[in-house]
Amino acid sequence: MIGGFAQSGHLHQPPSDCPVCGVKLHVTRLGCESCGTELSGRFASCPYCSLTAQDQKILGTFLVSRGNMRELARELGVSYPTARQRFAELLERLGLEAPPETSGRTATVDREEILRRLAAGELDLDEATALLG
């Protein structure tokens, strides 16, 4: 492996958390593949750099479609509610949106709405299960 590239030229996805203790990892070393120069220190991290390939696909499709959730659903091959749910989960992982409220009137209304949509055939069982949590 040279400069983060496997010999095939494929760039590996770095872990975001320590595999030993689970604490968030920080970038402390950078290297130039061309001349071999290396810098060490503590560098700002990028929340987008640790996205999985699936998360990158979701975000890329969302941006290219200028926020069109129907296009995102079509590209992912899922229903509209599932696409919305996956995008909401991505926003949560990026720390851009708080997890949904899990208690109180709002959660009850959402649960009832999901069950209503399941009964009406607007959602299948897997989608409803995912939305319910």
N, C-alpha and C positions, 0 to 999 in steps of 0.2 A: 504494500500500500504506500503510495507516494502522495503527499499533500492532501490527504482526505479522499483521494481517488483510489479505487481498487484498480488492479492492473487492467481491467476491462474498460476503464474510463468512467465507470459509473460512480456518481457521488453518493455516498452513504448518508442516511438521515441520522444526525446525532441525537443521542438521548437528551431529554429535557430535565430529567431527574436523576439523581445519583442512584446507581443500581445497588449500592450497599445500604445507605440509610434513607433514601427517598427524598432528600433535600434538593431543592432547585439547583441545577448546575449553572455556572457562570462561564462565559468565554474568557479564557486567560491567555490564549496563544493564537497568533495569526501567522500564516506563512505564505510567501510568494512562490507559486509553482514555477515561475519563469527563472528567477535568479537565486532562489533559496533563502532570501532574507526572511528572518523571523522576528516577530514582535511579541513580547510577553507583557502582561499587565492585566488589569481588570477592565473589560470592555462591556459596553451596554449590550444587552441581549435584544433580540427581536422576537416578539410573540408569534409572528408569522413563520419564522424559520423552523419551528418544531412541528408544524402542521403535518399530519399524515397525508399520504397521497390522495386519499378519499376527501379529506378536508380541503386540500388544494384544488381538487376538481370542483367541489361544491362552490368554493369562493371564486374560482376562476370563471365558472359558468355564470354565477350570479353577476359578476362584474361585466362580463362580455354581453350578457343579456340586459344590462342596465337595470338590474333589480327585478326582472320579470320572473316571478315565482312559477308561473305556468311553464315557461321555458326551462327553468331549473328542474321541475318535475319531469318534463319530457326527456331531458338529457340524462337524468339519473334513472329513468325508467320506473318511477314511483308515482303514487298519487300526489295530488296537490297538498293535502294535509301532511303527508309524510315528508315532502320536500320542505314545507314550512317548519316542521318539527326538527328535521336534520339541520336546517339553517339556524334555528334558535339554539340548538345544542352547540353548534360551532361558535356562535357568538358567546355563549356561556364559557366554553373552553378558552376563548381568547380574552375573557374577562371584560367583554364589552356589554354584556347584559347579565343582570342578576338572574339566578334560577327562579322559576315561577313560584309564587306563593303556594305553600302546600297545606295551608289551613285557612279556615274562615270562609266567608260567603263566596269570594271570588273562585276559590278552588272547587266549591260545590257547584257553582254555575257551570264552570268548565267541564266538570265531570258529567253533569246532566246533559250538557250540549253534546259531548262525545258519545254518550249512550244513546241520545236521540238520533244522532247521525248514523250510528251503528245500526239501530233499529230500522232506519229509513233506507239502509243499503248504500249510504254515501261513503261509508268506510267499511273495510273488511275487518275481520277479527284481529289480524296482526297489526294493522294500523291503529285500531282502537286500543289494543294492549300497549303499544308503544306510546301513544299519547297519554294514556292513564299512568304510565310510569314504571 
